[in-house]
Amino acid sequence: ATPTVAHFGPDRAMATMRAHATFRPASARHRASTSGSKPRAASQASSRTCRAGDPRRARRLRIPAEAVAGDGHEEERDDATPLDNVCFVLCRPQGPQNIGGIARVMQNFGVTDLRIVAPEPGALAPPFDAADEYDRAIHPPEVRARAPLSDEAHKFAVHADWLLRDARRCATADEALADVAFVAATTARPRENLSIADVRAASEVLRRHAANGTKVAVVFGNEATGLTNDELARANLGVMIATSAAASPATSSPASTSSPASASLRKKRYTGAKGATSLNLSMAVGVVAYELFRAMGEGEVSGFGTRLMTVDERARLADELAGARRSLDVLRRRRGSASASASALADGANPGDSIGDGDGDDDATTSETDKDRLLDEKEARAIARVLNAGPVATKDAAVLFQLARRTMSVEPHSGVDEAVVDAATDLIARAAAAGKPRPGNKTVLNHVRETLGLSLTTRELERVVTAVGAVDPAEERLNRRSEGEFL
């Protein structure tokens, strides 16, 4: 037989409820919330410091006396926001997953006052989940209001299960709304004698009332039947969430589409202002909670945790990266002519030694210098284009600054110039010892790549073959490519 209150008796029923870890009488919860005890950490985390000059925020919010200390005086709290004056009321919810999801989304958006009116059997723990053959509740609303919620509801609440434990449990909507001054009721269709607003406009109305210290409530109905006419009669404002206006073709069966009249009814039923159907309960609560959170000035996001680089900073970074790139050139002319530097290296001079400081610059040196300058400008423009392609955070740019400066500081000690010249000289010496023809430019290039793992540009290859005296004019013309390309 299906268990009822008569089977257990009142004392047995209450004993069963007390045995559940998730059950606390509503009166005890209410006393705990109004006795001046330490606020919950999660509730404190949801509060935000109000900004001066923002009309949507209240730096010092007036909290009703009965909600704070019960001493007949209003108390001011610096950390309070209008969200503290908002409560959500669930009338006869039937899905434990929905109830758990509602708690979770309320915590996400800072609404922590939840009131549940007489849940349906499916949302309650055994034995209070009993129903008759028509799926109607056996236990009266007074018992269901005190019965523990199912474990599934707490599971779906995840880290917001504390909100379910602290929720005020009521037998009727009147009990849940006893301390509320302004009531907004959600509905999927227009109602007579009830002003209707979309969810965004309604959130602004609720914000104005809550910011003045008025307790406001948003009432949500049962998943299957919505709010009753009696519950809607308590509302000052109706709230509708606009959704898509067209029914999904994928869900339409051939039988249902055969009648134009049925298709018209399916398309227009519960339009939700401009939309097609009523939302799932937890989804509707999420939309309303977000809009309230946004209207009350709490919905600020930021794409960066640091400031962006200025134009001047990007230009300086481009210069340093270009300088680091130039410092990596093999046999790069530092002072004097390129040919003088190359010849000195072939004779054993160090790459950093001062070479060719005299006044013997000629036309060939000027030509080489112009080529290097044009190539440097081309590379600098390429680096600047990359940095200007989008915003760059300063914390990300710090790595590039460090890379450029470290590269320039270690380059004089790398010994790359000597290693490349030694590799090319060794190749030519071995060819001469074997009686083979003098190696050409491309042979030198391949040998350096295989020996040192270094690919030379055309300009670098010219410097290397000049340094070792192995220039083959015919092969040089054959292998020459555009400036700066890798062979």
N, C-alpha and C positions, 0 to 999 in steps of 0.2 A: 504494500500500500504506500502511496505517496505521503511522506511525512508532512505534518502540519504543526501549527502551534499547539493544537489540542493534544497531539500525540506526546509532546514533550512537557507541556505545562509552562507557564510563564517563567518560573524559577529555572527550570531545566534549559529553556531557550537562552536566557540571559547568561547562565553559566557556560553554555557552549560558546557564546560570543566572547566572553571574557577569556576563554581558553585560547582564542586566536590572538597571535602576536600583533596582528595589524589592526585590532579593534581598540578604539578608545571612545568613550562616550563623548557626544558633542559638547556637553556642558563642561567636561574636564578640559577639552581642547580649547574651548572659548576662554576659560579661566586662565589657562596657561598663556594664551596669546595676549591677555589684557592685564596681567599681574605685574607688569614692569620687569619681566625676566629678560635675560640677555638676548638680543635679536639673533636670528639665525644667520649664519655666515653667508648662506646662499642669498638670503634676502638683502644683506648688506652689499654683496657683490653686485646685485642688480641695480643698486642705487648709483646715480652718477652725480658728480658735483655740478651744480647749475652754473651756467655762464651768465655773467652780468650783461644786461641789455637784450637777452633773448626772451621775447614775450612768451615763448612756448614753455619756458622753464620757470620754476619758482625757487629762488635761492633759500628762502625760509618758508616752508609750506606749513599752513595751519592744519593741525591734526585734531580731529574731534576729541573732546575730553574723554568720552567713554571708551575710545579706542586706545587711550594711552594710560591713564592712571585712575580714572574714575573718581577724581577729586572735584569735579565740577568746573575745572579750569582748562583752558586750551593750552597746549604745550607746543613750543616751536622746536623743530628738528632741522639742523643744518643739512643733513644728508638725505632728507625726504624729497621725493618727487611726486608728481601727480599720479603716477602708477600705484602708489601706496593707497590711493582712494578708489581703486578699481577692483571689482570682484567679478568672477565668472560663475554663473549658476547653471548647472546641468540638470534639466528636469527629466527624470525617469530614463536615464541612459541605459542602453541594453547591451552594448558591446564592451567587454573588458579591454580589448585592444584599443578601442577608441578612448576609453577613460585613461589608460596608461599613456597613450600618445598625447592626449590633452595636457596631462601633467607635465610631460616633457617639454612641449612647445610653450606652455605658460612660463616655465622656468627660463627657457631661451629668451623670452621677451620681457621678463621682469614682472609678470603678473603673478602674485603669490597667494592671492585670496581665492580659494576654490570652495564652492558650496555645491553639494550633490543632494538632489531631492529624490528620495524613494527610488533607488535603482531597480531596474527590472531583474528577474531571477538570473538571467544569463550573466550578469555582471557580479554576482555574489558568490561567496564561498559556500560549500555544502555545510549544513543541510538547507540553507536559505535560498538555494537555486531551484527549489521545487516549483513545478508548474503543472497545470492540469493538461488534459488532452488537447486543449486549444491553445496551449502555450501561454496561458494567463497565469499571473502570479497567484500563489496560494496564500502566502503571507501578506498581511495588510501593510500599507505604507509605513505605519509606525514601527513595525518590526524591521522592514527592509531598510528604513532610515538608519537603524542602529546596527545592522548586520555587517560583518566584515566583507570587504571587496575580495574578489577572487585573486588567487596568486598570479593569474595571467595579467591582470591589470597592473600589478606591481612590477612584473617582468617587463612589460612594454614601457613602463615609466622610466626604466633604467635608473639613472642617478637622481631622478626627480620623484622617487617613491616616497620621500619624506613629505612631499606636497600632498600625496594621497592620504598619508597617515594624519596630517594636520588639517585635512579638509573638514569643513563644517558639514555635518550630516543632518538633513531636515526631512520631515515627513511631507511638507507642503511647500509650494512656492511662496506663500505668504510668510511662512516661518523664515525662509531663506532671505526674503527681501525686507524683513522687519526694520532694519536699520538703514535701508537704502533710500535716498531722496530722489534719484533720477534713474529710471529703468529704460534700457534699450533692449528690444526683443528681436531676435533674428527671425526672418521669414523668407520663404522662397517665392512668395507671390503677394500681390497687393492685398491690403485688408481695409475694410470699411472703418471709418472713424479712427484711423491711426496714420499719423504722418509717416512718410517713408523717405529714407535717405540712403544713398549708397554708402558703402562701408567707409570710404575715405571722408566723406562729409560728416557722417555720424561720429567718426573718431575725433574730428575737430570739435564737435558739440560736446562730446564726453570730456575732452581735454579741458575745455573752458570751465565746466562744472567741477571737475576733479582738482584743477589748479586753485579753485576758491575754497577748497576744503570740503566740498560736497561728496558724499559717498555715492558712487555710481555703480551700476551693475549691467552686465550684458548677459541676457538669458538665452540659453540654447535648448531646443526641444529634443524629443525622442527621435532616434534615427529614422524610424519608420513613419511616425505620425506627426512629428513636429510638436509645436506648442498647442495646447488646447485654447479654446476661446476664453476660458476663465483666466488662464495664465497670461494671454495676450492683453486682457483687460487691465492688467497692472502696468502696462508699458506706457511710457511717455513718447517713445519714438520707435519706429520699425526700421530694421537694418536689412538691406539686401546686398548680396554679393553678385555682381554681374559676371556671367559666364558666356560661353559661345552660344550663338543663337540657332545653330543647325544641329540636327540629330546626326549621329555617326552612321554613314551608309553601311559600314562593315558590320554593324550590330543589327541591321534590319533584315528580318526574314522575309521570304517571298510571300508568305501568308499575310504578314502585317502590312506589306506595301501594296497589297491588292486593292485596298479601299482608300480612296483619297481622303475620306473623312477621318479614318483612323490615323493616317499619316499626318494630317493637320493637327489632330489632338496631340499626337506624340511630339510634334515639333513645338507646340505652344504651351504644353503643360509645365507649370512651375518654371516660368521663364527666368525668374530672378532678374528683373528689370530688362536686361538685354540678353540674358543667357538661356541655356537650354534646360538644365535640370538643377535640382538642389544638390549641394555638395555633401560629401561625407562629413560626419560630425567633427572629427578631429581636424580635418582639413579646414573646415569653416572656422573653427576656433583658432587655428594657426593664422589664417588670413586676418581675422579681427585683431588678434594679439599683435601681429606685425604692424598693422596700420595704427594701432594705439601707441605702440612703441615708437613708431616714426613720428606721429603727430606730437608726441610729448618730448621730442628733441633728443631721443636716445639712439637714433639710428644712424650714427656717423661711422663711416668706414674710411680707411686710408690705404692707398696702394703701396706706399713706401714707409719704412720705419726710419728713414733718414731723408735729408733734403736732397734735391737734385742739383747737379752741377750747373754753374752759371756758364755763360758764353765765354767769359774770360778764362775760367778754369778748364773748359774743354780745349780752348786754344793752347793753353800751357801744356796740357797733357799731350796734345797732338805734336807740339814741338819736341817734347821730351821723348816721345816714342819714335819720332823721325830721327832725332839725334842718336838714339840707341840703335836704330836700324843702320845708320851710316857708320857707326862705330864697329859694326860687324863686317864691313867690307874688307876683303882680303887685299893687302898691300895698298890701303887707302892712303893718298898723298896727304901728309899732315902739313909739311912746310916744304917749299921749294918745288922743283919740277917732279913729275911722275917718273920720268926716265932716270933722273938722278937718284931718286929714292930706290928704284928697282935695281939700279946698278950697284948702289951701296949695299943693299941686302945680299946681292949675289957675291959681293966681296966680303961678307961676314958682318956687316954693321947691324946694330939692333934696330927693330922697327920704331922705337920711340926716340932714337937719336935725332938731333937737329941736323938736317941735310939740306944743302942748297940754299943757304940763307943769303947768298950774295945777290948781286943785281943782274944776274945772267938770264933772266926770264926772256923767252923768245916766243915766236908766234905759235910753235907747236905746244908749248906749255899753256898758253892762253886758250888754245883750242881744246886741250884736254880738260882744263878747268871749266870751260863753258859746258862741255858735255856732262861733267859730273854735277854741275849746278842744275842743269835742266832735269837730269834724272832725279836729283834730290827733291826738286820742286814737285815733280810728278808723284813721287812716293808720299811726300808730305800731304798733297791734296787727297790722295787715296786714304790715308789715315784719318784726315779730317772728315771725309765723307762718312766713314764708318762711325765715328764718334757722334756726328750730327744726325745720324739716321733715326735716333730716338732718344728719349730721356735717359740719362745715366745717373744713378745714385752715387753720392760721394763715397759711401762705404765700399762700393764696387770699384770705383775709380782708384781708390787707394792701392789696390793690388797692382794696377797698371803703372801707377807712378813708381811703386817699389820695383817692379820689373824693369822699367826703363833705367832707373838710377843704378840698380845693381848691375845691369848689363854694361853700362858705361864704366862703372868702377872696376870691374873684373877684366874687361877686354884687354887693357895693356899687359896683363899678366897671363893671357891665354896661350901665347906662343903659336897661334894659328898661322901667322904670316911665315915664320921660319919653317913650320912643318910643311906648308904647301910648297915653298921654294925648294926645300930639301927633297920632297917627293918628286918634283919635276926634274930637279938636277940628277937624282938617282936614276930616273928613267932614261934620260939622255945619255948618262955615263954608261949604263948597261947596254944600250943600243950601240954605242961607239965601240965598246969592248967586244961585242959580238960581231962587229963589222956590218951592222945593219944601217939602213938609212936613218937620218935624223928624224925622230918622231914629230908628227904634225900636231896642230893645235887640238884636234879632236882626240887624238891619242893621249895627249897630256891631260885633257879634261877627264877622260874615262879613268885614267890611272889615279888621279887625285880623288875621284869619287869612290873608286874601289879601295884605295888605301886608307883614306881618312873619313870616308862617308860624307864628304862635303861636295855639294853641287855649286859650281862657280857660274856667275853671270858672265856675259860677254865681256863687260868692262874688266872684271876681275881676271878673266883668262888672258886678256891682252897684257895686263900688268905682270902676270906670272911668266908668260913666255918672253916678255921683255927683260924681266929680271934674270932669267937663265940664258939669255942670248939665243933662243931657239925659235925665233920668228920665221915662219915660212910664209912669205907674202901671198903666194898663190893659194895655199890652203886656207890662210886667214880670210881671204876674200870669199872663198867657197863656203866657209863655215859661219861667216858673219851674219848676225841676226839683229833684230831691233834692240835698242838699248834697254838693259834691265831684264831681258828674258833669260831663263835658265836653259842651257843647252842639254 
